[in-house]
Amino acid sequence: MYAVIRTGGKQYRVAPGDVVKIESVVSESEDKTIEFSDVLAVSGEAGIVAKPANATVTAEVVGDGRGEKILVFHLKRKKQYKKLQGHRQNFTEVRIKAIVADGVTYNAAS
């Protein structure tokens, strides 16, 4: 059982119990749960993928962090121009707790 969700401009294939690093999000609630309502596809059985009428994915925040450093290097040959810039992307690590699709709930096996 898995679902495809969209958050932060990217798509993720998630299943109950998975730990996923997504684009940085702010959790407003105190219990650190996030609900993703933009569910693109759900697979309840092997080999069957469908677009649900209404589906949500519930996750709990495990932690926040920053990714590996990416170096961006620009060079113009014969012009004596070099530029080096670094970047580290912020992320939020979440654990998928449940997937609810058209009234059917799939929970993580704890």
ZIBEL-V513759 format. One line per field, one symbol per residue. psi: psi as a letter, one per 30 degrees, with the letter a starting at -180 (. if undefined). burial: b if it has 16 or more other ideal C-beta (glycine too) atoms within 10 Angstrom, else e. A space follows every 50 residues. Layout:
psi->???
burial->???
This chain:
psi->klljlkkgglkkjllkfkkkjlkklkjelfghkkkjfikelkjflkfkkl jlekklkklkkellakalkkkjkkkjkgghjkkkklkkkklkklkkelkj jhfkkjlkj.
burial->ebbbbebeeeebebebeeebbbeebeeeeeeeebebeebebbbbeeeeee ebeebbbbbebeeeeeeeeeeeeeeeeeeeeeeeeeeeeebbebebbebb beeeebeeee
